[in-house]
Amino acid sequence: MVMRGSLSVLPSLLMAAQPTLVAAAAHAPASQKDCAATSKALYRQAEALAKRSKEIIPREFDRVSANLDDYCDGGDFERACISIDWMNTCLKNFTKNYNLGFCSRNKGLNS
């Protein structure tokens, strides 16, 4: 849920959404609280998808999630936004063949 230029994801709304719907990250989070809530909501969604699809959460998703937590804690919201976008893409394509690369890191996403 995006509200007036800042990212404000409510985990309860995100979890209540359909499995294929993911919160859009059009703007960088405006606060550490928003950033942390987004990170938590995205990871919970990955857990739910993994459970439903009987797949594991990709190792790369865990790494990007950990990096996102660090960016949120450090107030680096520009890098956090990049991680959020990557996680959203991974979640949208979670059940597709892993070899397609939607949940793999590339040189453009540094730790």
Number of C-alpha atoms within 10 A of each C-alpha: 16 15 9 7 11 16 23 22 24 16 19 9 12 19 16 10 13 9 15 11 14 19 21 13 22 14 18 21 27 15 17 17 13 18 27 20 19 27 25 18 21 23 18 15 23 24 15 15 19 17 12 11 11 10 12 12 18 15 12 14 20 14 13 24 21 16 18 27 21 16 21 25 16 11 16 17 21 15 19 28 21 19 25 26 18 21 26 22 14 21 25 17 16 22 15 13 10 13 8 9 12 20 25 16 16 9 6 7 12 11 14
